[in-house]
Amino acid sequence: MGKRAKGTVLVLMSSLVLAACQNGSDDNDQSASSTTDVDQEITVQFSAEMGSADISLATDSYSFITLNNVYEGLYRLDENNEPVIAGASEDAVISEDGLTYTVNLREDAKWSNGDPVTAADYVFSWQRTVDPATGSNYAYMLEPVKNAAAIAEGAADKSELGIEAEGDYTVKITLDKPTPYFLSLLAFPTFFPQNEAAVTSFGDQYALTSEDAVYNGPFMLTEYDGPGTDIQWSLTKNDTYWDAENVQLTKVNFDVVKDSSTAFNLYESGQADDITLSGELAMQNVNHDDYIVQPSATTQYLEMNQASEDSPFRNENLRQAISYSIDRQQLVDNILGNGSLAAVGFVPSDLAFNPDTKADFIEDAQTTLDFDEEQAKEYWEKAKSELGVDQLSFELLTSDTDQSKKLAEYIQGTLQQTLDGLTVEVTNVPFSVRLDRSNSGDFDMVMNNWIGDYADPINFLELFKKDSSYNRGKWLNDAYDTLIEQASNEHANDPAARWQDMVDAEKILNEALGVIPLFQSAEAHLRSPNIQGLVIHSVGAAYDYKHVSVTE
């Protein structure tokens, strides 16, 4: 299929929504009279390119949004972020010890090439992801599954993974340890099936374009020309989907533009249906009839490269000086202006709650991130003395979106103004380049963010374990690692002890500033009120278009 005419279009920030919500009616089943004569096609705008259309290789929010709509796993998250059956025909049968999940598949599910979706597709997909030869950065998500960690480390064969097909339509999953949130994981794209025949047939070209894959979700990926570069791609209704009769949208167009004012003009002229506003545009349009603020389970943070022994960022006083120099409230109020919240720790608010008292995680952790110029200067003098320097310079690496540029300018300005002798050089690069440089450790300081994959603090805290592929700055803390291991293993079936492990780990991360949290993201949107039934998730893939319709 040919590409659409190239236009410029905008911004769906990489974040997920805390309060799952719908735009307009709560009723997903629109009456025929309200939609029959309306074109069931919408245009949504992103701020960066999609990183990968490969289930095993995807790591970014844009990819997960796309994959969540062109594939389908055993479960799907509903409007309340609760897992409900999708590719499964009925709820999983879970053993009393919480280690075995037996799931029956619906037998009417098919791939877009007509093949049935079978248990073997799940076995193949999971094995492919944990296979070290695949090089998946998200293989760690499968670690609760028996032998997954050993396979990823090359200590066991992928055939030993704790998933097996019992006939064509039953999947049996064995875990290494009880995992309270495992059903939610089954709704995450990394756990979706892949068609082995298609992967083998396409070989090295698999999923590099929309034509080089087959799909089993409500939509098929179309008009996609490659990861990291393509600025337009689409979701087109999949007529082979088992529930196609309840999918009303015929097409979702995703477009990328990095200039907010261009996006606003496109929305106002009717050429876009959902855009994200930032900075001045967000503040100027608070009273717009279509203005919506979506809080998100996303933490934006500064990560410092501490891999080498001579890295200045191994000096805790330097990290403290940087953190105290940042006025987070000013940042969210005057730079972002989109409803984002000043960070008080790394784990965001409204993500998880105490199993006994129901207190928010951030209330139990009681962490703070204060702005104090005098404190910053004191720590800076200590850092210079310990490092034996009078001056220091480093590069701040960010994406080249409008918002990232403004954030970087603020960070650069406040650090250089507060810390005499410090020079910050800002480098703005395309999202895919920032991701590659982050993963390869090619940075001094990088502005990253983390979007919750599931509603549990461990999903944020485990990033900075010694052996985590997402600990790109190589911050090391043995006490922290011990707490994360306890929460994930010996205390996995003890909710109170596990919760305390995570609270204590958050305190260590925050006090030592292994990374420097900036803010909890929110998105200011202009979204057409004609879009009905859009489900927005706080965790996992942000958007589900299965039940969307367009009304007059």
Secondary structure, DSSP 8 states (H G I E B T S, - for coil): -------------S--BSS---SS-S-SS--HHHHTTS--EEEEEESS----S-TTT--SHHHHHHHHHH---SEEE-TTS-EEESSBSS--EE-TTS-EEEEEB-TT-B-TTS-B--HHHHHHHHHHHH-TTT--TTGGGGTTBTTHHHHHTTSS-GGGSSEEESSSSEEEEEBSS--TTHHHHTTSGGGS---HHHHHHHGGGTTTSTTS----SSEEEES---TTT--EEEEEE-TTSTTGGG---SEEEEEE-S-HHHHHHHHHTTS-SEEEE-HHHHHHTTT-TTEEEEEEEEEEEEEE---STT-GGG-HHHHHHHHHT--HHHIIIIII-SS-EE-SSSS-TTS-B-TTT--BHHHHH-------HHHHHHHHHHHHHHHT-S-EEEEEEEE-SHHHHHHHHHHHHHHHHHSTTEEEEEEEE-HHHHHHHHHHT--SEEEEEEE-SSSSTHHHHGGGSTT-TT-TT----HHHHHHHHHHHTTTTT-HHHHHHHHHHHHHHHHHHTSSEEEEEEEEEEEE-TTEES-EE-SSSSSEE-TT-EE--
